[in-house]
Amino acid sequence: MSESNNIWMQLGTRCHMLVHNPQTNVWEVWTSTNSRSGDSSKWLGTYLELHSDGRCIQHIRSETEVSAIVIRGATQCH
């Protein structure tokens, strides 16, 4: 069994920024954003949040809306 998983993005999607949080071991793959500097928790835009347990969550942050959609739940290792 493979120890890695793939996250697929629509063809033509640009990856604007890749951010790693070492405290939580979570990766953020930003596909659109209004900034590329400073604290990513203050950026507006869309990103995929990738967890080491296989979970993938899409986040959308605007000035008026914050939403999250679970793309893939956590996978259990055997």
N, C-alpha and C positions, 0 to 999 in steps of 0.2 A: 504494500500500500504506500502511496506517495505521502511524503511528509509536508508537501506544500499544496497550496490551493491557488487557483487563479481568480482574479477579479477582472471581469470583462467590462470594458467601457465602449460605448458606441464609437464606430469608426469616425474619425474626424474630430473627436473630442480632444481638446487641448488640456494638458496638465499644466496648470499655472504655477503650482507650488506643492512641494512635498514636505510635510512637517512631522517630526517625531517628538513625542512627549516621553522622555525617559522614565519619569515617575510612574506613569500608568502603562507604559509600553504600548501606546496607541499611535497609529499612523493616520495622518489626515492627508488625503489626496484631493487637492483643491482643483476643481474644474472651472470655476469662475470666482473672481474676488475683486474687491475694490482696492486692495492693498497687498503688498508683499513684504512689509516690514513691521517690526514690532510684534506684539502679542497676537497670535492668531485667534484667540478667543474674542477679540474685538473686531475682527474682520467681518464684512458682509459678503455673501456669496453662497456658493454651493460646494460641498465637499463630501467625500466618502470617508467614513471613520472605520479603520481596519483594526480589529483586535486580534491578539495572539491566539484566542480560542476559536477563531474562524468567523466570528461575528462581523457583519458589514452593515453599517447604518449610513443612509444618505441624509445629510443635514442641509437645510435651506435656511439662510438667515438674511432677512432684509430689515429695513428700518421699522417696518410695521408687522412683520411676521417671522416666527421661528417655528420650523417643523422638522420632524425626523421620521424617516420611513425605514423599517428594518428590511434590508435586502436579503440578508441571510442570517439565520440564527447561529448560535454557538454550536460547534461540532464536538462530539465527545471522542476522545482518543481512547483506543482499546489497547 
